[in-house]
Amino acid sequence: MVNIIIQRAKRKQDNLRIKILNELGFKVIRFTNEEVIGNIENTINSIIEHLTKKNIIVESSLPLEGPRKRLFLHIFSNDSN
């Protein structure tokens, strides 16, 4: 029972944080740990797709290379406002 109460409180806190970020103009994209750990390239492609829809130019170093699998994203706003 205590675990359920804690999870509900965390979910409520998380929803409030997302609401505040949205009000500040941020878009929150959620991924599970399994998605990030099990298929990082798909996760990155999803982020790039969201940015591209917002007219943000993204250059990436995909596919991931090297022993540490580092990724470099160069993000440029295409918005002239």
C-alpha positions as CSV (number, residue, x, y, z in Angstrom):
1,M,0.0,0.0,0.0
2,V,2.8,2.4,0.9
3,N,4.5,1.6,-2.4
4,I,1.3,2.6,-4.3
5,I,1.1,5.9,-2.5
6,I,4.8,6.7,-3.2
7,Q,4.3,5.9,-6.9
8,R,1.3,8.1,-7.2
9,A,3.1,11.0,-5.5
10,K,6.1,10.5,-7.9
11,R,3.7,10.4,-10.9
12,K,2.0,13.6,-9.7
13,Q,5.3,15.3,-9.2
14,D,6.5,14.2,-12.6
15,N,3.3,15.4,-14.3
16,L,3.8,18.8,-12.6
17,R,7.4,19.0,-13.7
18,I,6.3,18.2,-17.3
19,K,3.5,20.8,-17.1
20,I,6.0,23.5,-16.0
21,L,8.5,22.6,-18.7
22,N,5.8,22.7,-21.3
23,E,4.7,26.1,-20.1
24,L,8.3,27.3,-20.5
25,G,8.3,26.1,-24.1
26,F,10.0,22.8,-23.7
27,K,8.7,19.5,-25.3
28,V,9.2,16.5,-23.1
29,I,9.8,13.2,-24.9
30,R,9.7,10.1,-22.7
31,F,11.6,6.9,-23.2
32,T,11.8,3.8,-21.0
33,N,15.1,2.6,-19.7
34,E,14.7,-0.5,-21.9
35,E,14.3,1.7,-25.0
36,V,17.4,3.7,-24.2
37,I,19.6,0.8,-23.1
38,G,18.3,-1.8,-25.6
39,N,18.0,0.4,-28.7
40,I,19.8,3.6,-28.3
41,E,20.1,4.4,-32.0
42,N,16.3,4.2,-32.4
43,T,15.9,6.4,-29.3
44,I,18.3,9.0,-30.8
45,N,16.5,8.8,-34.2
46,S,13.2,9.5,-32.5
47,I,14.7,12.6,-30.8
48,I,16.1,13.8,-34.1
49,E,12.7,13.3,-35.8
50,H,11.0,15.4,-33.1
51,L,13.6,18.2,-33.5
52,T,13.3,18.0,-37.3
53,K,9.5,18.5,-37.1
54,K,10.2,21.7,-35.2
55,N,12.4,23.0,-38.0
56,I,15.6,22.4,-36.0
57,I,18.5,21.2,-38.0
58,V,20.4,18.3,-36.5
59,E,23.7,16.8,-37.6
60,S,24.6,13.6,-35.8
61,S,27.4,11.2,-35.6
62,L,25.2,8.1,-36.1
63,P,25.9,5.3,-36.3
64,L,27.5,5.2,-32.9
65,E,31.2,4.3,-33.1
66,G,34.1,3.5,-30.8
67,P,34.3,1.6,-27.6
68,R,32.3,4.2,-25.6
69,K,29.6,4.6,-28.2
70,R,29.7,8.4,-28.1
71,L,27.2,10.5,-29.9
72,F,27.6,14.1,-31.0
73,L,24.5,16.1,-32.0
74,H,24.9,19.5,-33.5
75,I,21.6,21.3,-33.2
76,F,20.8,24.6,-35.0
77,S,17.6,26.5,-34.8
78,N,16.1,27.2,-38.2
79,D,13.6,29.7,-36.7
80,S,14.2,33.3,-37.6
81,N,12.0,34.7,-34.8
